[in-house]
């Protein structure tokens, strides 16, 4: 990890989008079978940089994180093709929508969303952490906005585009999300 990346994940306004989230994502990636070394490396870089820029008042965090990754990875002598792929993957985490048969995209988006399938106490802690990151938003606006975001996940045909991760996490995530939406009403 670069010093800039380390500093980014240690910013005081972050509660969920911290190095811990990155480490949890990397641990899940370690469990994904049948990846070529080059694919695993690209996914590793994408995980490290996907939340590098995180400003809860901005809407371009993923785009800025992708640009930061492309810039920083030049120093690691990563090929232009690999840097472009890392940036593309990071941008997918903005809406968590992946085209069919984009295996690396499916894996990254699914890994990024695994917190939604956490045990209820861990899910509730995650919800509180995200709320703390958005402390600048008044409670009424938070409840409406958060419910809308979470309903979007429930309305999607699948939350986890990767079939293996979907089998593990989809039902629990849907139950957690439904419970959170009910608590926001």
N, C-alpha and C positions, 0 to 999 in steps of 0.2 A: 504494500500500500504506500502511496506517495504521501509526503507530509501534507499536501493540500487536501488530499482525500481524507486523511486522518482528521484534519482540522474540520473539514466539512461535516463529517459524521458526529463530531463532538460539539457542534454548535449548541448553545444553551436553549434555543427554542425547540429543539428536537426532543420528542419523548418516545415516539415509536420508530421513526425513520432514522435509526441510529446504527452504529456498527453491529449491535446485537441482531438487528433485522438482517443485515448482510450476512453475518455468520450463520444464522439459521437457514438462509437461502442457500449458502454454499454447502451446508451439511446435507440439505435435500438434494442438491445437484450431485453430490458424491454417491447418492443412492440410485441415480438414474443409470440404467444399463444401456449397453449397445450404442455408445457414443464414440466416434473417432476422437483421437487425442486433440485434433484441431477444433472439432466442434465443442468439446469440453472446455478448451482454452477460451474460445470465443464467448461461451456462456459464462465462464468465470469472470472474464473482463466485464461483460454486460451486467452481471450481478454486482460487482464491485462499484461500478459507476452509475447504476440506474437511478439512484436517489442522491447522487453527489450534490446536485443543486436542489434544495428543498426550501422554498419560500411559500408558506401557506397563503400568502396574499397574491401570488402570481399564478398564471395559467400556462407558463412555458417552461416549467421545471425540467420536464423530460427532454425537450429540445436542447435546453442549455446543458443538461447532463450529457447528452449525446455529443455535443460539440466539445465539452470538456474531455470526454473519453477519447475522441479522435485526436485532440491536441496532446493529451498526456501520453497516449499509447505510442506516439511517434518516438518518445524518449525510451521506450522499451523495444524499439526496433520491430514493431508489429507491422506487418504488411498493410498497404493501403486497402486491399480487399478485406482483410480481417477487421481493420478499423472501421470501415464502412458498414460491415455486417454488425459489429458491436453497436454502432450508432443506430442502425435500423432497429435492432432488437430493443434497445433502450426506449426508442420512440414508441414502440408498441405498448409500453407500460403506461402510456398516457390514457388510453381508453380500454386497455386490456382486450382488444379485439384482434383476432389473428385470422389470416386467410387459411383456408383448408390446405392441408399438406405442407404447412410451414412448421416443420417439426421443432426447430430451435425456438421459434416464436411461441409455439404451444408450450414448450417446456418452461421457458422463461416466465411467461405470463402466469402459468399455473403455479410455479414455485413462488412467485411474488405474492400470490393470493392465498397461500396455504394458511395464513393466520386466520382466515375466515372459517377454517375448519378446526380451530383450536378447541381444547376443552373449555366448557363454559366460563370458568373463572379466568382462564387465560384470555379468552375472547373479550370478556368484560374489561379486563385490564387494558387490552389493546384499544378498545373503544374509548376508555378514559384517556389513554395516551394521545390518541388522535384528537379528542376533544381539547386537550391541553394545548396541542399544536395550533388549534384554531381558537384559542382563547379570545382573540380579537373579535370574534363573531358573537353577537348577542344570542342568548339562549333560544329565543323563539325562532330566529333565523337559522340557527344551528339545527334545531330539531327538524324543521321543514327541509332544509338542504341535505342533511345527512340521510333522512328517510328517503328522499328522492334518489340519492346516489345508491343507497342500499337496495331500493326497489328495482333499480336498473339491473342489478345483479340477479335479483330473483326473477325478473322478467326475461332474462337471457335464456336461450335454449340450454346452454351449459355455462357454468362458471369457470370450469377448468377445461381448457381446450385439449390438453394432453390426456389421451384415454386412460393411461395407467394412473395418473394422479387424480383424474375424475373419479375413477372407481374407488379410490381411497378416501376422497375428501368431499365429494359433491353433496351427499345427503346431510352430512354434519354441518357443512357451510350453510346450506339452505335453512336448516333449523336455527342456527345461530343468527343468521340475518333476519329471519322472521321474528325471532325473539327480540332482537334489537329494535326493529321497526315498531313492534308493539310497545316497547318501552319508551319510544320517542313520541308516541301519540298523546 
